[in-house]
Amino acid sequence: MTLAEGAPATLPPERLAAPPGRGAASVASHPHPGPEALPPEPLPTIRPAHVGWRWWVGGVVAVLAVSVAGVTLGPVRLAPSAVGAELLDHLPLLSIDSGLSARQAAIVWDLRLPRVVLGLLVGAMLAVAGASYQGVFRNPLADPYLLGVAAGAGLGATFAIVAGLGGGGGVVDLVPLIAFGGALVAVALTYALGASGDRLRSAASLVLAGVAVASFFTALQTYVQQRNADTIREVYSWILGRLSTAGWNEVLVLVPYVAVTAAVLLLAARSLDVLAVGEEEAAALGLHPVRTRVLVVVAASLGTAAAVSVSGLIGFVGIIVPHTIRLLAGSSHRVILPLSLLFGAAFLAGADLLARTVVAPAELPIGVVTAFFGAPFFVLVLRTSRRVIG
């Protein structure tokens, strides 16, 4: 067994005192048990935390590639060289004539580039939140919507749309703001419900509370939709996910949340590695499991709530990306979390590119695209989860 770097590769004495399934009386009857009397208890193995530079280069190249494709491809085709020149022209001390007309430059700066950047931010946030949830709950099937974030955001957005509060942009549009509030209310209610029945706030109690809260909020949302059938199309358009944006308002609103929560989660990577060996062992190694769980859950939920408030409910990103990295690059969260940021950003920006080009000039909901790839991958996760996470 390999523990997180810097953690002693020993178990606490009480874990070494008795094999699984034996009580104190059994141990007392064998005062000096040999190795054959005390078979070691299997614990999860954390694969190395260091990967080759090719993974980091590959992540950066993937982000750059989908960004260039996202800005150049669309109903109006733009030459990659001209787009690159246009972007470089706005850097200090550089003056390059891109050859783009004023209309084409507006397409780049006001429509496509903000949408690409928004897709990168949302994808990075959902992927790193998913990886963090999977680490703190020790379950590869956990995703960013586990604690009711999606249901709360959906209910908030439905209320806002039914009340006619949409139609603005960025900070003016109240739909993202109310969706964000609904997501936070759902998570707070989940945490309060989980803590009321379990003062230690175990992972199981939080998950069960999240299921109950999500079911309740979804029922409320369905009732509101039934009572306001004329808004169903708009509500479902939001629920299925979209990255439509005009200008940089949504990006500017989301950047602080992504920056702060991603930094907190990355700093918690070593703690998640220690927590992977089990709560008792982690506590014996000096970690506070409850405090770590609360910190990770709050940060991941806050970032997820901010992301879905501007993008709608985009599923599977938090499962596909972290689990692929875990399968290919290692199971240490010091590898999974930063790579999830890069490849999650590239994945969602690429999915958005497909959503707006496959049936152009119409658009597919981006949630449909991610589900197309996510549903088969979910089957793969189910088949391999026992072999990847103990």
Sequence and secondary structure as in RCSB ss.txt:
>XXXX:A:sequence
MTLAEGAPATLPPERLAAPPGRGAASVASHPHPGPEALPPEPLPTIRPAHVGWRWWVGGVVAVLAVSVAGVTLGP
VRLAPSAVGAELLDHLPLLSIDSGLSARQAAIVWDLRLPRVVLGLLVGAMLAVAGASYQGVFRNPLADPYLLGVA
AGAGLGATFAIVAGLGGGGGVVDLVPLIAFGGALVAVALTYALGASGDRLRSAASLVLAGVAVASFFTALQTYVQ
QRNADTIREVYSWILGRLSTAGWNEVLVLVPYVAVTAAVLLLAARSLDVLAVGEEEAAALGLHPVRTRVLVVVAA
SLGTAAAVSVSGLIGFVGIIVPHTIRLLAGSSHRVILPLSLLFGAAFLAGADLLARTVVAPAELPIGVVTAFFGA
PFFVLVLRTSRRVIG
>XXXX:A:secstr
   STTS S   HHHHHS TT  HHHHHT SS  TTTS          S   HHHHHHHHHHHHHHHHHHHH SS
S   HHHHHHHHHTTSTT        HHHHHIIIIIIHHHHHHHHHHHHHHHHHHHHHHHHHT TT  TTTTSHH
HHHHHHHHHHHHTT  S  TTS HHHHHHHHHHHHHHHHHHHHHHHH TT  HHHHHHHHHHHHHHHHHHHHHHH
HHTGGGHHHHHHHHT     SSSHHHHHHHHHHHHHHHHHHHTHHHHHHHTT HHHHHHTT  HHHHHHHHHHHH
HHHHHHHHHHH    SHHHHHHHHHHHHH S HHHHHHHHHHHHHHHHHHHHHHHHHTTTTS   HHHHHHHHHH
HHHHHHHHHHHHH  
